[in-house]
Structures are given as C-alpha cells and as structure tokens.
Amino acid sequence: MIIVPATSSHKALRVRPLARTRLEVRAGLRRHLAEFEAVSVLVTHDPLDAMVLAHRLVVVEHGRVVQQGVPADIARHPRTDYIARLVGLNLYRGQAAGHAVRLDAGPAITTTQELSGPAFVAFPPSAVTLFRDRPSGVSARNLWRCEVNGLETHGDRIRADLTGELPLAADLTTVAAAELGLRPGTPVWATVKATQTRAYPA
C-alpha cells in the first residue's frame, strides 16, 4: 500500500463518510483483499486504512519514497515528521551518546536504549506529564519548560501543543487540563520518563 500526504486541494475535495460507513467499507475491502490471490496496490491518505489493510507500506512525501516496511515497524520507528504525526508520536533527530540523544535543535533526551551516532527518539503524547510549577523530586533529565501554544479535543482527551525548550504534543484528560488551568500562553513544565521513550538509529 502506498500512503501519501493529503494536500490542501485534496482536503477540499474529500467527502468524509460516516464512521459506520467507513468501517463497513474497510471491513469489506479487507475481506476482498484476503480472497484476492494477486498483488494489490492501494493508494490512500488515511493512515488507519494503511495500517489495517496493508501487509507492506511505502510512504511517499513530495514524490519521494521516505520509508517502507511492514506497518508495525513503521509505526514504531517513524523516520519523518509526517509519519510521526500519522502514527501519533513526538519525533526528534539528534546525535546519540550512550543513553542520551542530543537533538539537532534543542536539548538532550534521556532514553533507556544505548546508542551512538545519528539517531531518532520518539514518544507518544500520552507519555508527557504537565505541571504548572517545576516539580520537586523530579530529575532534571527529560524536564522542559514550555508554553501552551494551543489546545484541541483529541478523542476523549485534550491535546496540548507546546512550544519552548522542546516543542511537543501532550495528551491529558479534560479534568487535568481544567485543574492546570491550561490556555494558550500558559507556562508549564513537561516531563517524560526515559522508559517511555524509544531511540533508534537514524
């Protein structure tokens, strides 16, 4: 399956079917592909289609293949910002030395993997914990001063877009967002445990 980014013109022309219809079409297509004894090439802008239907993915950005492989590997090891957004991860690139990855633009991120040389490091927005004040008893590693750039509903959670020492996305409950008093411009401290990061060679 080939997956390519949707351009603004594509978005303007797309009609979003009801969720139930989409599920039914996807299920029917999956059954059809399972019975079809030949190679099939599907082109989609929907990452869920790609992950559910494909045995192998080829990701094309700006007319160039940027990554290919089985869906599980691509989901765990994205190599571009676009792919990271599709699979719901914060992604950074830098130079690894031991258990730290020094980012090309920004601080270092501590990981549990031990690497050397160019590397990616990724973690899900759900791994980020936010505080209004600098937390006491928390190691300075993977602790960054940020500012809320924007908030949006993401499923049953709130996704905070953060800028600052490390631009990132953080997911939290509506209750937590209310208790923190989050709004654009709110200063926060963001932490991520090393065990919740994943580093791999670039």
Disulfide bonds with the S-S distance in Angstrom:
none
